[in-house]
Amino acid sequence: MPTASIAKSGNHDLWLQILKEVEPSVKRPHFLTWFQNTAILSVGKKSIVIGVPNIFAKDWLEHKINTDLLEAVQRVCPAVEELIFEVDSNLALPNDSRALNVNRHFAKNAKKVRKLAGRREVKLVEGVSSKCLNPKYTLKKFVVGPNNRLAHAACSAVAKAPGALYNPLFIYGGVGLGKTHLLQAIGNEILKNDSDQVVVYMTSERFTSEIVEAIGKRNSKAFKDRYRKVDCLIIDDIQFLANKDRTQEEFFHTFNELYDHNKQIIISSDRPPKELSGLQDRLVSRFEMGMIVDVSLPDYETRLAILHAKCREHEVLIHAEVLEFIAMNVHESVRELEGVLLQAIAQAQLEHSTPTVRSVAKIVKKLGRSKEVRGLIESAVETSGIEIKSAEDIIEVVSSHFRIASDDILGNSRKKHIILPRQISMYLIRTELKQAYEQIGESFGGKNHTTVMHAVEKIEDLLKTDKRLLGDINSIKKEMGL
């Protein structure tokens, strides 16, 4: 029997040997979730101290599997009579060599999927197909706010231990608020944790089509049987099963079959179960057996966070005030929020310019996303198509674009956010009005002509490599009607 002085590597090998003994008696999702980043901290004559990364893992191992785990330990170390569990948060750190990565040591061959020709679907096992899960939908990329925090937490819990918690999981909310993102993110996370899981994601219309096909071929039993192979069934927009009695009948039996075998069921709808008209009472009662969470309209701060996240995803830089303007005026759905942002980006790329508050305001007005556009300073000079006659006209347009005072541009401030607009103003006065350096210097409080020359040359050099500066200048020219 090993003693407490056993080497750390010995503890690691011993724990790996014990886990190989216990693995067959534990459901794979539970095994991968609760044994991840665990370790043997010390070995005594009649006891072993097992380290876990958090209190949740400690509770589960102590109360759910203590007996089976002790039996597995005793098959390796017959003298052990007691298991002691201790929380050590350092085990969750990536550089802690004591922790065992069960996903690596107990990884199975990834299941092979076959794409169905001409369709955005995959065949998982014989007779069972699924819509393709979009890999960009992950729980990590989902922007969490007060409107969806509970839904995100429930989805994270289900993804870690499908079939064990919150079964079924019912997510409801309006159009374009992120339900599909959450549904597919759960599926992606489950497959990431265990590639052997059979995850089926489909719309209620697709499910209905399969039922109709099965009835037409008189093989409803075969339909039921093949869905017993599914580990996680995700149905999007369940409200469309309303008044389809035969489809509801088959779904009821499929639901019961999966639920009785601890298979995870995830459902989305545009309203809570009690408000679903045209659905059988027994189905509604099944939906209410598990966890019901809603995804509501995001608040301003969450909308702004979503826009910043989308900019990072699309690798674009947009001025903060433009994003703030979009977040202020587009608030009906996340989908519309992203739509306005993408249109602004596309328009700017086509015109080699930078999105401005005024250009985005035109998109918002055109799409009718807001009856009253807020955050647009109507008293500001209407620059589109303005006749540029003087240096003062250009300075006013530049100051409006960068949202700083004209007096700041004309002053002597050395702050970076003032210097660049000042140099751009000098450059545009030189290139558009063809004024002499001395004349431009007079407009800026009698600055030396060499200062103006330096500013113009600097902007010309930056334009060769700085795409954002090029976009700003193109946007300013567009606002001037050039």
Buried (B, 14 or more C-beta within 10 A) or exposed (E): EBEEEBEEEEBBEBBBBBBEBBBEEBEBBBBBBBBBBBBBBBBBEEBBBBBBBBEBBBBBBBEBBEEBBBEBBBEBBEEBEEBEBEBBEEBBEEEBEBBBEBBEEBEEEEBEBEEEEEEEBBBBEEBBBBBBBBEEBBBEEBBBBEBBEBBBBBBBBBBBBBBBBBBBBBBBBBEBBBBBBBBBBBBBBBBEBBBEBBBBBBBBEBBBEBBEEBBEEEBBEEBBEBBEBBBBBBBBBBBBBEEBEEBBBBBBEBBEBBBEEEBBBBBBBBEBBEEBEEBBEEBBEBBBBBBBBBBBBBBEEBBBBBBBBBBEEEEBEBBEEBBBBBBBBBBBBBEBBBBBBEBBBEBBEEBEBBBBBBBBBBBBBEEEBBEEBEBBEEEBEEBEEBEBEEBEBBBBBBBBBBBBEBEBBBEEBEEEEBBBBBBBBBBBBBBBBEBEBEBBBBBBEEBEBEBBBBBBEBBEEBEEEEEEBBBBBBBBBBBBEB
